[in-house]
Amino acid sequence: MVNVKYGSCPISTTFLPGCGQQPGLDPPNRFRILGGHSALEGAWPWQVSIQRRSGHICGGSIIDRVWVITASHCFKSSRVYSNYKLQVVAGLNARSGHGKGIQFRSVKQVILHEKFNESTYNNDVALLKLCHQLYFTKHVQPLCLIENEMQEEQLNFGSCYITGWGSLVSKGLLVNTLQEAEVLLIDARTCNQRDWYNGHVNDNMICAGFDEGGVDTCQGDSGGPLQCYSKDLERFYLYGVTSHGKGCALPKKPGIYTRASRYTGWLRKAHVVSVSGALDLSLVKLLSVLFISCWMDLLL
Ligand code: ARG
């Protein structure tokens, strides 16, 4: 496990001690999860809601005290005109609830993948740098990162889950309580069959869901995690970032996720840019960094 340090500000490229665990859940409840229902409070402590002017736009995952990983398309599509008042809400279960344990943070930088392709959704990954650190609590925890594709194979993942506040039907409304569902990883060959995605799925993407449909992410879930549990290491890892799909939950059209293990190098690079970015404009351009001025965070 390597922790790369750049200057005085380390970013963990594998996992922070204690990442991927659910300290807010009592063990007996841990594997209550099956298909598509409300999550227990504290079940997915790395899941955040990314909001603009207090409206939810996408999900995301905490990977560090100041870094949230999400999807590039959340910030490029025409529905998002400005990144003014961009905020991350951590420790949230019911969107309407203003329960204790919720932490609001404004966003200082949005780092889009420089090769994100809006028509194919290739490289649909982005990083948000928060203005202030998050406190790790029972309800706010980081998710573990996979170091590379080799580790992806070695980790011997058991079950994988999708989570989000996205709608329950295609083009529907957002839900109030965080939803969770178990999904199966579907290999690219199956997913690329002619009556499935017909060759669209490349090595930077992974399919997850069911041949027969029925369980899937949908609009509003984008950017959130596809998280898989490693039985050996007893923790959850970020396996994919919710990206796109045809409709929602249709047969032979599972959700397509950005394959997290392919982006560890990019995460490192993005981090260097964020630290030294102002000095090296060519790099900044390369990574499409948007700087936003910090506004008041309620440091609860
Ligand atoms: N692009 C969608 C969003 O912006 C996520 C869609 C996922 N679609 C799917 N069929 N799994 O929220």
Residues whose N, C-alpha, C, O or C-beta is under 5 A from the ligand:
A	BS01	LIG	D216 T217 C218 Q219 G220 D221 S222 S243 H244 G245 K246 G247 C248 A249 K253 P254 G255 I256
